[in-house]
Amino acid sequence: MARLDGRSAGAIEFKHANISAVLRDANCPYVDGYKPRSNYQQSLVEVVEQLLLQCELVDRAARSAADLPVIDTTGTVDEHIIVEPPKTLQPQRCVRESQAHYSVRPPQKRDYLARETRNRELGLAGENLVIRFEQHRLIKAGKEKLAECVEHVAITQGDGLGFDIRSFEPDGRDRLIEVKTTAFAKESVFFITPNELDCSRVHSEHYHLFRLFNFRKGPKLFCLKGDLREQLWLEPDSYRAGVR
């Protein structure tokens, strides 16, 4: 603050939250204490790219965090891990200042979140935690037999069903759960397949997406129910291609 002329502590904190938003839009981890605020400017994108995204030390740390093995723990998981979904996961597209409208180039993407998605140990640990959560929920509702029938279908039937776990409501109705796990923050983006989107539409009355986050430090989750196309912004990430 001594080096910044007239900037308050609140203004500096707000700028750190802008930095988090740039890192989020670059698919990078960010400081969890500074929740992303998306109204950033082009000049901030350029500085973050220069000082952080092109820094070898930051790159090594982010890659290490994405690839870090996970110890799959046991024990009861209860409703205290549930939180509300983020208000929005929409990435930055522009900034408005004094009635003027400026286009902002999005930051260059990095592959840290995609690398983490390929961390099979992390994904499996998240799915096992959700299984324990579902069993606890059903036992608490007095449905021990249903708890015994919770199935890890990604293991027993393969990963092509569009969901990972078949659980149940207390009245016996299906509860189809897709699990997305990250060790990073709540607002971190995630990857979803066309098959999972289609499944959420076809089985909208039964479909649940569980987003686990902060997994290594203290897992929390939020849930999205029903057709995911109505609740997510979707950005094409890659195409299946072949020579014509």
PADREN-186065 format. One record per residue (C-alpha): residue in one letter; x, y, z. Coordinates in steps of 0.25 Angstrom, whole numbers, padded with zeros to 4 digits, always signed. Example, Ala and Ser with C-alpha at 12.3 -4.5 7.8 and 13.67 -1.06 7.14 Angstrom:
2
A+0049-0018+0031S+0055-0004+0029
# end
This chain:
244
M+0000+0000+0000A+0012+0009+0003R+0016+0008-0012L+0002+0010-0018D-0002+0025-0017G-0016+0026-0010R-0020+0011-0012S-0029+0006+0000A-0027-0008+0005G-0041-0011-0001A-0036-0007-0015I-0024-0015-0014E-0032-0027-0010F-0042-0025-0021K-0030-0025-0031H-0025-0038-0025A-0039-0044-0028N-0038-0039-0042I-0025-0046-0043S-0032-0059-0038A-0042-0057-0049V-0031-0056-0060L-0024-0069-0055R-0038-0076-0054D-0041-0072-0069A-0027-0078-0072N-0031-0091-0066C-0020-0089-0054P-0021-0090-0039Y-0022-0077-0031V-0022-0072-0017D-0034-0077-0011G-0036-0066-0001Y-0038-0056-0013K-0051-0060-0020P-0051-0057-0035R-0057-0044-0039S-0058-0044-0054N-0058-0029-0058Y-0043-0028-0061Q-0036-0020-0072Q-0027-0024-0084S-0015-0019-0077L-0017-0028-0065V-0018-0040-0074E-0004-0036-0081V+0002-0034-0067V-0003-0047-0061E+0002-0055-0074Q+0016-0048-0073L+0018-0050-0058L+0011-0062-0055L+0007-0071-0067Q+0021-0070-0073C+0028-0072-0060E+0035-0086-0059L+0033-0087-0044V+0018-0085-0044D+0017-0095-0056R+0025-0105-0048A+0016-0103-0036A+0003-0104-0043R+0007-0116-0051S+0011-0123-0038A-0002-0119-0031A-0010-0125-0043D-0002-0138-0043L-0001-0140-0028P-0005-0154-0023V-0017-0155-0014I-0018-0164-0002D-0032-0170-0002T-0038-0168+0012T-0049-0176+0019G-0059-0171+0029T-0073-0165+0030V-0076-0153+0021D-0088-0145+0025E-0096-0133+0020H-0087-0123+0026I-0078-0124+0013I-0090-0118+0005V-0089-0103+0001E-0097-0095-0009P-0092-0094-0024P-0085-0082-0028K-0094-0071-0033T-0087-0072-0047L-0076-0079-0054Q-0077-0070-0066P-0063-0066-0072Q-0059-0051-0075R-0063-0046-0088C-0063-0031-0087V-0061-0019-0077R-0070-0007-0076E-0065+0006-0071S-0072+0020-0072Q-0082+0015-0082A-0071+0011-0091H-0070-0004-0095Y-0057-0011-0098S-0054-0024-0103V-0044-0032-0094R-0035-0043-0100P-0037-0056-0091P-0024-0060-0085Q-0016-0072-0091K-0021-0085-0086R-0012-0094-0078D-0015-0109-0077Y-0014-0110-0062L-0029-0114-0059A-0029-0123-0071R-0016-0130-0065E-0024-0131-0052T-0036-0137-0059R-0026-0148-0064N-0022-0151-0050R-0029-0164-0048E-0025-0166-0033L-0032-0152-0030G-0044-0156-0038L-0046-0169-0032A-0044-0164-0018G-0055-0153-0020E-0064-0164-0025N-0062-0173-0013L-0064-0161-0004V-0078-0159-0011I-0081-0173-0009R-0079-0172+0006F-0087-0159+0006E-0099-0166-0001Q-0098-0178+0008H-0098-0169+0020R-0110-0161+0015L-0118-0174+0013I-0115-0180+0026K-0118-0167+0033A-0132-0168+0026G-0134-0182+0031K-0131-0188+0018E-0120-0198+0021K-0124-0208+0009L-0123-0197-0001A-0110-0192+0005E-0105-0206+0002C-0109-0205-0013V-0102-0192-0016E-0093-0196-0028H-0080-0190-0033V-0084-0192-0048A-0072-0185-0054I-0065-0198-0048T-0075-0209-0049Q-0080-0205-0063G-0070-0195-0069D-0070-0180-0071G-0079-0179-0083L-0092-0178-0076G-0092-0163-0074F-0091-0164-0059D-0082-0170-0048I-0091-0175-0037R-0105-0181-0036S-0111-0177-0023F-0125-0175-0018E-0135-0166-0012P-0141-0171+0001D-0154-0175-0007G-0146-0184-0016R-0145-0175-0028D-0132-0175-0036R-0121-0164-0032L-0111-0163-0044I-0098-0156-0039E-0087-0151-0048V-0075-0147-0039K-0065-0136-0043T-0053-0135-0033T-0043-0124-0032A-0033-0120-0021F-0034-0106-0025A-0044-0095-0022K-0060-0096-0023E-0060-0087-0035S-0050-0095-0044V-0056-0099-0057F-0058-0114-0060F-0059-0123-0072I-0071-0130-0077T-0074-0140-0088P-0086-0139-0098N-0090-0153-0093E-0091-0147-0079L-0099-0135-0084D-0109-0144-0092C-0110-0153-0080S-0114-0141-0071R-0125-0137-0081V-0131-0151-0083H-0131-0154-0068S-0133-0140-0063E-0142-0144-0052H-0131-0153-0046Y-0118-0147-0050H-0108-0140-0040L-0095-0134-0043F-0086-0134-0030R-0075-0124-0031L-0064-0127-0021F-0054-0116-0018N-0043-0113-0008F-0041-0128-0008R-0028-0130-0001K-0030-0119+0010G-0044-0121+0014P-0054-0127+0003K-0067-0119+0001L-0077-0121-0010F-0088-0114-0017C-0099-0121-0026L-0106-0117-0039K-0119-0125-0042G-0125-0128-0055D-0122-0124-0069L-0108-0118-0068R-0109-0110-0081E-0119-0101-0074Q-0109-0098-0063L-0095-0097-0069W-0088-0089-0079L-0081-0098-0089E-0069-0095-0097P-0063-0105-0108D-0050-0110-0103S-0046-0120-0114Y-0051-0128-0126R-0050-0142-0130A-0043-0141-0144G-0038-0150-0155V-0033-0148-0169R-0043-0147-0180
# end
